[in-house]
Amino acid sequence: MASKLRYLLVLDFEATCGEGGFPQDQMEIIEFPTIVYDLQVKKEVGRFHEYVRPVIRPQLTEFCTGLTGITQETVDSAEPFPPVWNRFKDFLKDQNLWDDPSEYASITCGAWDLHTMLPRQLSHITSTNPSADSDDRLLVTHFQSRVINIKTAFQKNYRYKHAKGMAKMLKALKMDLEGRHHSGIDDCGNILRIVKRMMDDGWVPEVGAGLSR
């Protein structure tokens, strides 16, 4: 573990989707959750959670609502991504994580959140406002270079042959799922529970697990 690594940022986006044939380049984040865990004091110290109104395909599919539990009314009453993203950056500043990003690493369950979805979502912004991406590119680059893929870490720590999804990791640890699977904020909480259990079992968080699936 890097000597300055103090915080873990657990992220798990939910996005627009459909049952087969949904254009992936039109997917948009509709739930943006993050939990900040302090490795020094061993507790959650911050939480960011907002829903996001999609603009490319503003009408959610029945499949998407059934999967995530997010209703049309919820996203209709939310703001689009740019102001939510700006508030997330303000959240990082409020958590004193902006000036020295080497203090934290991101934790995701797989590669999709930071490798695919966040860059894609930001590309929707910069396509209409090319000057808006300087800080955003730096932040995404940091996320991608200092990320812990919990699937990979779990596989290596417990010496499984294949990586497991979140629900199967919980089952392997004989832990119950708390909340709803594919609720972003509930998934963040469950991922953090896995992380804490792994640390109890001797795992040390360190960057470098990469974004492999």
LOZAGU-87320 format. One record per residue (C-alpha): x, y, z negated; residue in three letters; residue number from 0. Coordinates in Angstrom, 2 decimals. Last residue first. Layout:
@x = X, y = Y, z = Z, res = ala, n = NUM
...
This chain:
@x = -12.61, y = -7.01, z = 16.05, res = arg, n = 212
@x = -9.19, y = -5.44, z = 16.25, res = ser, n = 211
@x = -9.16, y = -1.91, z = 14.91, res = leu, n = 210
@x = -5.93, y = -2.07, z = 12.97, res = gly, n = 209
@x = -5.07, y = -3.90, z = 9.77, res = ala, n = 208
@x = -2.31, y = -1.32, z = 9.47, res = gly, n = 207
@x = -3.39, y = 0.57, z = 6.41, res = val, n = 206
@x = -3.07, y = -1.01, z = 3.00, res = glu, n = 205
@x = -5.55, y = -2.08, z = 0.37, res = pro, n = 204
@x = -4.02, y = -4.55, z = -2.12, res = val, n = 203
@x = -5.77, y = -7.91, z = -2.51, res = trp, n = 202
@x = -5.35, y = -9.61, z = -5.88, res = gly, n = 201
@x = -8.71, y = -11.31, z = -6.42, res = asp, n = 200
@x = -10.06, y = -8.28, z = -8.26, res = asp, n = 199
@x = -9.00, y = -6.28, z = -5.19, res = met, n = 198
@x = -11.06, y = -8.62, z = -3.01, res = met, n = 197
@x = -14.05, y = -8.17, z = -5.32, res = arg, n = 196
@x = -13.72, y = -4.40, z = -5.06, res = lys, n = 195
@x = -13.54, y = -4.55, z = -1.27, res = val, n = 194
@x = -16.56, y = -6.85, z = -1.05, res = ile, n = 193
@x = -18.57, y = -4.49, z = -3.26, res = arg, n = 192
@x = -17.42, y = -1.60, z = -1.06, res = leu, n = 191
@x = -18.73, y = -3.43, z = 2.01, res = ile, n = 190
@x = -22.04, y = -3.90, z = 0.21, res = asn, n = 189
@x = -22.33, y = -0.21, z = -0.59, res = gly, n = 188
@x = -21.43, y = 0.80, z = 2.94, res = cys, n = 187
@x = -24.01, y = -1.67, z = 4.27, res = asp, n = 186
@x = -26.65, y = -0.07, z = 2.04, res = asp, n = 185
@x = -25.74, y = 3.37, z = 3.42, res = ile, n = 184
@x = -25.90, y = 2.16, z = 7.00, res = gly, n = 183
@x = -29.11, y = 0.18, z = 6.67, res = ser, n = 182
@x = -28.19, y = -2.68, z = 8.94, res = his, n = 181
@x = -28.74, y = -5.25, z = 6.15, res = his, n = 180
@x = -31.18, y = -3.87, z = 3.59, res = arg, n = 179
@x = -30.49, y = -3.41, z = -0.11, res = gly, n = 178
@x = -27.98, y = -5.54, z = -2.00, res = glu, n = 177
@x = -26.86, y = -8.75, z = -0.28, res = leu, n = 176
@x = -26.14, y = -11.36, z = -2.92, res = asp, n = 175
@x = -22.59, y = -12.42, z = -3.76, res = met, n = 174
@x = -21.32, y = -16.00, z = -3.58, res = lys, n = 173
@x = -17.99, y = -14.74, z = -2.19, res = leu, n = 172
@x = -18.52, y = -16.70, z = 1.03, res = ala, n = 171
@x = -22.09, y = -15.40, z = 1.14, res = lys, n = 170
@x = -20.90, y = -11.81, z = 0.86, res = leu, n = 169
@x = -18.39, y = -12.38, z = 3.66, res = met, n = 168
@x = -21.13, y = -14.01, z = 5.73, res = lys, n = 167
@x = -23.37, y = -10.95, z = 5.36, res = ala, n = 166
@x = -20.53, y = -8.58, z = 6.25, res = met, n = 165
@x = -19.40, y = -10.38, z = 9.38, res = gly, n = 164
@x = -16.71, y = -13.03, z = 9.24, res = lys, n = 163
@x = -13.32, y = -13.35, z = 10.90, res = ala, n = 162
@x = -12.20, y = -16.84, z = 11.91, res = his, n = 161
@x = -9.72, y = -19.36, z = 10.51, res = lys, n = 160
@x = -10.18, y = -18.17, z = 6.96, res = tyr, n = 159
@x = -7.13, y = -17.54, z = 4.85, res = arg, n = 158
@x = -8.84, y = -15.73, z = 1.97, res = tyr, n = 157
@x = -6.74, y = -12.58, z = 2.24, res = asn, n = 156
@x = -6.21, y = -12.88, z = 5.99, res = lys, n = 155
@x = -9.88, y = -13.24, z = 6.89, res = gln, n = 154
@x = -10.92, y = -10.58, z = 4.40, res = phe, n = 153
@x = -8.38, y = -8.09, z = 5.75, res = ala, n = 152
@x = -9.46, y = -8.75, z = 9.33, res = thr, n = 151
@x = -13.16, y = -8.30, z = 8.58, res = lys, n = 150
@x = -12.39, y = -5.35, z = 6.28, res = ile, n = 149
@x = -10.83, y = -3.45, z = 9.16, res = asn, n = 148
@x = -8.64, y = -1.01, z = 7.29, res = ile, n = 147
@x = -8.11, y = 2.25, z = 9.11, res = val, n = 146
@x = -5.29, y = 4.74, z = 9.05, res = arg, n = 145
@x = -4.47, y = 5.20, z = 12.74, res = ser, n = 144
@x = -8.10, y = 5.23, z = 13.88, res = gln, n = 143
@x = -9.27, y = 7.65, z = 11.21, res = phe, n = 142
@x = -6.28, y = 9.91, z = 11.84, res = his, n = 141
@x = -6.95, y = 9.95, z = 15.57, res = thr, n = 140
@x = -10.60, y = 10.73, z = 14.84, res = val, n = 139
@x = -9.58, y = 13.68, z = 12.68, res = leu, n = 138
@x = -7.09, y = 15.03, z = 15.17, res = leu, n = 137
@x = -9.57, y = 14.71, z = 18.03, res = arg, n = 136
@x = -12.24, y = 16.50, z = 16.02, res = asp, n = 135
@x = -9.95, y = 19.36, z = 15.08, res = asp, n = 134
@x = -9.25, y = 20.07, z = 18.76, res = ser, n = 133
@x = -12.66, y = 19.05, z = 20.17, res = asp, n = 132
@x = -14.86, y = 22.10, z = 20.31, res = ala, n = 131
@x = -13.21, y = 23.83, z = 23.27, res = ser, n = 130
@x = -14.80, y = 21.43, z = 25.77, res = pro, n = 129
@x = -18.37, y = 22.41, z = 24.79, res = asn, n = 128
@x = -20.91, y = 20.53, z = 26.93, res = thr, n = 127
@x = -18.85, y = 17.40, z = 27.56, res = ser, n = 126
@x = -17.19, y = 18.02, z = 24.20, res = thr, n = 125
@x = -20.36, y = 17.23, z = 22.27, res = ile, n = 124
@x = -21.32, y = 14.02, z = 24.09, res = his, n = 123
@x = -17.68, y = 12.96, z = 23.85, res = ser, n = 122
@x = -18.00, y = 13.22, z = 20.07, res = leu, n = 121
@x = -20.60, y = 10.46, z = 20.08, res = gln, n = 120
@x = -18.42, y = 8.23, z = 22.24, res = arg, n = 119
@x = -15.40, y = 8.81, z = 20.02, res = pro, n = 118
@x = -17.53, y = 7.94, z = 16.95, res = leu, n = 117
@x = -19.10, y = 4.85, z = 18.50, res = met, n = 116
@x = -16.21, y = 2.99, z = 20.09, res = thr, n = 115
@x = -13.00, y = 2.69, z = 18.08, res = his, n = 114
@x = -14.26, y = 4.23, z = 14.86, res = leu, n = 113
@x = -17.58, y = 2.44, z = 14.29, res = asp, n = 112
@x = -17.04, y = -0.52, z = 16.65, res = trp, n = 111
@x = -13.81, y = -1.99, z = 15.34, res = ala, n = 110
@x = -15.09, y = -4.28, z = 12.62, res = gly, n = 109
@x = -16.53, y = -3.72, z = 9.15, res = cys, n = 108
@x = -15.04, y = -0.32, z = 8.45, res = thr, n = 107
@x = -12.70, y = 1.08, z = 5.81, res = ile, n = 106
@x = -11.04, y = 4.45, z = 6.26, res = ser, n = 105
@x = -7.78, y = 5.28, z = 4.53, res = ala, n = 104
@x = -7.08, y = 8.15, z = 2.19, res = tyr, n = 103
@x = -4.25, y = 10.19, z = 0.74, res = glu, n = 102
@x = -2.60, y = 10.67, z = 4.14, res = ser, n = 101
@x = -5.47, y = 13.05, z = 4.93, res = pro, n = 100
@x = -3.74, y = 15.84, z = 2.99, res = asp, n = 99
@x = -5.52, y = 19.12, z = 3.70, res = asp, n = 98
@x = -8.95, y = 17.62, z = 4.42, res = trp, n = 97
@x = -9.39, y = 15.14, z = 1.59, res = leu, n = 96
@x = -10.08, y = 17.58, z = -1.23, res = asn, n = 95
@x = -13.58, y = 16.06, z = -1.70, res = gln, n = 94
@x = -15.13, y = 19.41, z = -0.79, res = asp, n = 93
@x = -12.96, y = 19.47, z = 2.34, res = lys, n = 92
@x = -14.12, y = 15.99, z = 3.33, res = leu, n = 91
@x = -17.72, y = 17.09, z = 2.74, res = phe, n = 90
@x = -17.14, y = 20.14, z = 4.95, res = asp, n = 89
@x = -16.05, y = 17.75, z = 7.70, res = lys, n = 88
@x = -19.25, y = 15.77, z = 7.12, res = phe, n = 87
@x = -21.25, y = 18.99, z = 7.28, res = arg, n = 86
@x = -19.73, y = 19.73, z = 10.68, res = asn, n = 85
@x = -20.65, y = 16.25, z = 11.88, res = trp, n = 84
@x = -24.24, y = 16.76, z = 10.75, res = val, n = 83
@x = -24.33, y = 20.11, z = 12.55, res = pro, n = 82
@x = -23.07, y = 18.48, z = 15.79, res = pro, n = 81
@x = -25.14, y = 15.24, z = 15.55, res = phe, n = 80
@x = -28.70, y = 16.46, z = 15.94, res = pro, n = 79
@x = -30.71, y = 17.46, z = 12.85, res = glu, n = 78
@x = -33.16, y = 15.18, z = 11.07, res = ala, n = 77
@x = -36.97, y = 15.42, z = 10.94, res = ser, n = 76
@x = -37.39, y = 13.54, z = 14.22, res = asp, n = 75
@x = -34.87, y = 10.96, z = 13.01, res = val, n = 74
@x = -36.94, y = 10.04, z = 9.96, res = thr, n = 73
@x = -40.30, y = 10.24, z = 11.75, res = glu, n = 72
@x = -39.07, y = 7.81, z = 14.39, res = gln, n = 71
@x = -38.30, y = 5.33, z = 11.66, res = thr, n = 70
@x = -34.99, y = 3.88, z = 10.48, res = ile, n = 69
@x = -35.43, y = 0.34, z = 9.13, res = gly, n = 68
@x = -32.23, y = -0.62, z = 10.92, res = thr, n = 67
@x = -33.21, y = -3.72, z = 12.89, res = leu, n = 66
@x = -36.97, y = -3.19, z = 13.15, res = gly, n = 65
@x = -36.51, y = 0.49, z = 13.95, res = thr, n = 64
@x = -34.00, y = -0.35, z = 16.66, res = cys, n = 63
@x = -36.14, y = -3.13, z = 18.14, res = phe, n = 62
@x = -39.20, y = -0.88, z = 18.24, res = glu, n = 61
@x = -37.13, y = 1.49, z = 20.33, res = thr, n = 60
@x = -36.31, y = 4.95, z = 19.05, res = leu, n = 59
@x = -37.46, y = 7.91, z = 21.14, res = gln, n = 58
@x = -34.84, y = 10.67, z = 21.40, res = pro, n = 57
@x = -32.86, y = 8.98, z = 24.18, res = arg, n = 56
@x = -30.16, y = 11.51, z = 24.97, res = ile, n = 55
@x = -31.01, y = 13.73, z = 22.00, res = val, n = 54
@x = -30.73, y = 11.49, z = 18.96, res = pro, n = 53
@x = -31.67, y = 13.04, z = 15.60, res = arg, n = 52
@x = -29.20, y = 12.13, z = 12.86, res = val, n = 51
@x = -29.75, y = 10.74, z = 9.38, res = tyr, n = 50
@x = -27.47, y = 11.90, z = 6.61, res = glu, n = 49
@x = -25.43, y = 10.30, z = 3.85, res = his, n = 48
@x = -22.21, y = 11.49, z = 2.27, res = phe, n = 47
@x = -21.13, y = 9.99, z = -1.05, res = arg, n = 46
@x = -18.39, y = 10.89, z = -3.47, res = gly, n = 45
@x = -16.45, y = 9.62, z = -6.47, res = val, n = 44
@x = -17.07, y = 5.87, z = -6.43, res = glu, n = 43
@x = -14.96, y = 4.19, z = -9.08, res = lys, n = 42
@x = -11.58, y = 2.68, z = -9.76, res = lys, n = 41
@x = -9.91, y = 5.70, z = -11.42, res = val, n = 40
@x = -6.83, y = 5.41, z = -9.23, res = gln, n = 39
@x = -8.39, y = 3.70, z = -6.22, res = leu, n = 38
@x = -11.00, y = 6.45, z = -5.86, res = asp, n = 37
@x = -13.84, y = 5.28, z = -3.62, res = tyr, n = 36
@x = -15.54, y = 7.65, z = -1.18, res = val, n = 35
@x = -18.78, y = 6.35, z = 0.36, res = ile, n = 34
@x = -19.76, y = 7.40, z = 3.88, res = thr, n = 33
@x = -23.07, y = 7.26, z = 5.72, res = pro, n = 32
@x = -24.03, y = 8.65, z = 9.14, res = phe, n = 31
@x = -27.33, y = 7.27, z = 10.44, res = glu, n = 30
@x = -28.68, y = 7.94, z = 13.94, res = ile, n = 29
@x = -25.43, y = 7.72, z = 15.90, res = ile, n = 28
@x = -26.07, y = 7.77, z = 19.63, res = glu, n = 27
@x = -26.06, y = 5.08, z = 22.32, res = met, n = 26
@x = -26.23, y = 6.41, z = 25.87, res = gln, n = 25
@x = -22.92, y = 4.91, z = 27.00, res = asp, n = 24
@x = -24.18, y = 1.57, z = 25.71, res = gln, n = 23
@x = -27.10, y = 1.53, z = 28.13, res = pro, n = 22
@x = -29.75, y = -0.69, z = 26.47, res = phe, n = 21
@x = -30.12, y = -3.81, z = 28.64, res = gly, n = 20
@x = -31.03, y = -6.23, z = 25.89, res = gly, n = 19
@x = -33.14, y = -5.51, z = 22.81, res = glu, n = 18
@x = -32.55, y = -1.84, z = 22.26, res = gly, n = 17
@x = -30.19, y = 0.41, z = 20.39, res = cys, n = 16
@x = -29.79, y = 3.85, z = 18.87, res = thr, n = 15
@x = -26.99, y = 3.89, z = 16.32, res = ala, n = 14
@x = -26.17, y = 2.95, z = 12.74, res = glu, n = 13
@x = -22.79, y = 3.97, z = 11.38, res = phe, n = 12
@x = -20.84, y = 2.21, z = 8.63, res = asp, n = 11
@x = -18.07, y = 4.11, z = 6.87, res = leu, n = 10
@x = -16.20, y = 3.32, z = 3.64, res = val, n = 9
@x = -13.67, y = 6.02, z = 2.84, res = leu, n = 8
@x = -10.98, y = 4.65, z = 0.52, res = leu, n = 7
@x = -9.00, y = 7.00, z = -1.67, res = tyr, n = 6
@x = -5.58, y = 7.00, z = -3.33, res = arg, n = 5
@x = -3.04, y = 6.13, z = -0.68, res = leu, n = 4
@x = 0.02, y = 8.20, z = -1.56, res = lys, n = 3
@x = 2.39, y = 5.30, z = -2.20, res = ser, n = 2
@x = 1.31, y = 3.41, z = 0.91, res = ala, n = 1
@x = 0.00, y = 0.00, z = 0.00, res = met, n = 0
